Amino acid sequence: GVIKICGYDLEHDQARAKGRLGVMPQEINFNVFETPLQVLISQAGYFGIPKKIASPKALELLGRLKLLDKKDAKINSLSGGMKRRLMIAKALIHAPEVVILDEPTAGVDLELRKMIWQFITELNKSGLTVVLTTHYLEEAQNMCNKIALINGGKIVANTDMKDLLASIEDELY
């Protein structure tokens, strides 16, 4: 088959295809000796973004994710929720057109979860396509307009959120 990301063929134009995609894996993966600012500038460098452009963008993302006061702290001094937010910033530093967020609110408290939801919703409203994996039905219900349910590694539903909720409602009543 053929995989295209924003029209770019992954096999024949790998750099452009991957450049359109931001990924936040579920597992936290930082160099613990770096600071949040260094992490974001280094990540931007992988996409050819020079430090003079990456640095202000990194500071903006850190501010929006309420991490600006931790920009120079060592990663190992950050809480789990701070690391989660930094993972989101890392996925966004190169301004992708599509971002895949794997369990972005796993292990965070309700207040932080709501802040992350609001941030992701704002990004989506600004035109960013967000692919979200979650085990929280409330999260999917509040944030998604399309949903795919996977059971045993197979897609068992792939529909609009409204249609899925209507079908579940019909089964419950």
C-alpha positions as CSV (number, residue, x, y, z in Angstrom):
1,G,0.0,0.0,0.0
2,V,0.8,3.7,0.0
3,I,1.0,5.9,3.0
4,K,0.5,9.6,2.5
5,I,0.7,12.3,5.1
6,C,-0.8,15.6,4.0
7,G,-0.2,14.5,0.4
8,Y,3.4,13.5,0.8
9,D,4.2,9.8,0.1
10,L,6.0,8.3,3.1
11,E,8.2,6.0,0.9
12,H,9.2,8.6,-1.7
13,D,9.2,11.8,0.2
14,Q,9.9,10.7,3.8
15,A,11.3,13.9,5.2
16,R,8.4,16.1,4.0
17,A,5.8,13.4,5.1
18,K,7.3,13.1,8.6
19,G,7.7,16.8,8.9
20,R,3.9,17.2,8.7
21,L,3.4,14.9,11.6
22,G,3.9,15.4,15.3
23,V,3.9,12.4,17.7
24,M,3.5,12.2,21.4
25,P,4.2,8.7,22.5
26,Q,2.6,7.4,25.7
27,E,6.0,6.7,27.2
28,I,8.0,9.7,28.4
29,N,11.4,9.8,26.6
30,F,13.7,12.7,27.6
31,N,17.3,13.1,28.2
32,V,17.1,13.7,32.0
33,F,20.2,16.0,31.9
34,E,18.5,18.5,29.6
35,T,16.1,21.3,30.4
36,P,12.6,21.7,28.8
37,L,14.0,24.5,26.7
38,Q,16.9,22.4,25.5
39,V,14.6,19.5,24.7
40,L,12.4,21.6,22.5
41,I,15.2,23.4,20.7
42,S,16.9,20.0,20.0
43,Q,13.6,18.5,18.8
44,A,13.1,21.5,16.4
45,G,16.6,20.9,15.1
46,Y,15.6,17.5,13.9
47,F,13.2,19.3,11.5
48,G,15.8,21.8,10.3
49,I,14.6,24.7,12.5
50,P,17.4,26.9,13.5
51,K,17.9,27.8,17.2
52,K,17.0,31.5,16.6
53,I,13.6,30.5,15.4
54,A,13.1,27.5,17.7
55,S,13.9,29.3,20.9
56,P,11.0,31.8,20.8
57,K,8.6,29.1,19.6
58,A,9.8,26.9,22.5
59,L,9.2,29.7,25.0
60,E,5.7,30.3,23.6
61,L,4.8,26.6,23.9
62,L,6.2,26.4,27.4
63,G,4.2,29.4,28.4
64,R,0.9,28.1,26.9
65,L,1.4,24.8,28.7
66,K,2.2,26.5,32.0
67,L,5.9,25.4,32.1
68,L,7.7,28.6,31.4
69,D,8.9,28.8,35.0
70,K,10.5,25.4,34.6
71,K,12.3,26.1,31.3
72,D,15.7,25.8,32.8
73,A,15.0,23.0,35.3
74,K,16.5,19.6,34.8
75,I,14.0,17.1,33.4
76,N,14.4,14.7,36.4
77,S,13.1,17.5,38.7
78,L,9.8,17.8,36.8
79,S,6.6,16.1,38.0
80,G,4.8,13.5,35.9
81,G,2.2,16.1,34.7
82,M,4.9,18.5,33.7
83,K,6.7,15.9,31.7
84,R,3.3,15.0,30.0
85,R,2.9,18.7,29.0
86,L,6.5,18.8,27.8
87,M,5.8,15.8,25.6
88,I,2.9,17.6,24.0
89,A,5.2,20.7,23.4
90,K,7.8,18.4,21.9
91,A,5.3,17.0,19.4
92,L,4.2,20.5,18.4
93,I,7.5,22.4,18.2
94,H,7.9,22.0,14.5
95,A,4.3,23.2,13.8
96,P,3.0,19.9,12.3
97,E,-0.3,19.7,10.4
98,V,-1.3,16.5,12.1
99,V,-0.4,15.5,15.7
100,I,-0.9,12.0,17.2
101,L,-1.3,12.1,21.0
102,D,-1.1,8.7,22.7
103,E,-2.8,9.0,26.1
104,P,-1.8,12.6,26.7
105,T,-3.6,12.8,30.0
106,A,-2.6,9.4,31.4
107,G,-1.7,9.7,35.1
108,V,-2.6,13.3,35.5
109,D,-5.1,14.8,38.0
110,L,-8.5,16.1,36.9
111,E,-7.5,19.8,36.9
112,L,-4.5,19.2,34.7
113,R,-6.5,16.9,32.4
114,K,-9.0,19.7,31.8
115,M,-6.2,22.2,31.1
116,I,-4.7,19.8,28.5
117,W,-8.2,19.2,27.0
118,Q,-8.6,22.9,26.6
119,F,-5.2,23.3,25.0
120,I,-5.8,20.5,22.5
121,T,-9.2,21.8,21.7
122,E,-7.8,25.3,20.9
123,L,-5.2,23.7,18.7
124,N,-7.8,21.7,16.8
125,K,-10.0,24.8,16.4
126,S,-7.0,26.6,14.9
127,G,-6.8,24.0,12.1
128,L,-4.5,21.3,13.6
129,T,-5.7,17.7,13.0
130,V,-5.5,15.8,16.2
131,V,-5.4,12.0,16.4
132,L,-6.1,11.1,20.0
133,T,-5.8,7.7,21.6
134,T,-7.5,7.4,25.0
135,H,-9.1,4.9,27.4
136,Y,-11.3,7.7,28.8
137,L,-14.7,7.7,27.1
138,E,-15.4,11.2,28.6
139,E,-12.2,12.5,26.9
140,A,-13.2,11.0,23.5
141,Q,-16.7,12.3,23.9
142,N,-15.7,15.9,24.7
143,M,-12.8,16.2,22.3
144,C,-13.5,14.1,19.2
145,N,-15.9,14.4,16.3
146,K,-14.9,11.0,14.8
147,I,-14.1,7.9,16.7
148,A,-12.7,4.4,16.0
149,L,-13.0,1.7,18.7
150,I,-10.5,-1.0,18.8
151,N,-11.1,-4.4,20.5
152,G,-8.5,-7.1,20.3
153,G,-6.5,-5.2,17.7
154,K,-9.4,-4.9,15.3
155,I,-11.4,-1.8,14.5
156,V,-15.0,-2.6,15.6
157,A,-16.4,0.9,15.0
158,N,-15.3,3.8,12.9
159,T,-17.9,6.6,12.8
160,D,-18.9,10.0,13.9
161,M,-19.1,10.5,17.6
162,K,-22.8,11.5,17.5
163,D,-23.6,8.3,15.6
164,L,-21.7,6.1,18.0
165,L,-23.3,7.7,21.0
166,A,-26.8,7.3,19.4
167,S,-26.1,3.6,18.8
168,I,-25.0,3.0,22.3
169,E,-28.0,4.9,23.6
170,D,-30.3,2.7,21.5
171,E,-28.7,-0.4,23.0
172,L,-29.0,0.9,26.6
173,Y,-32.7,1.7,26.4
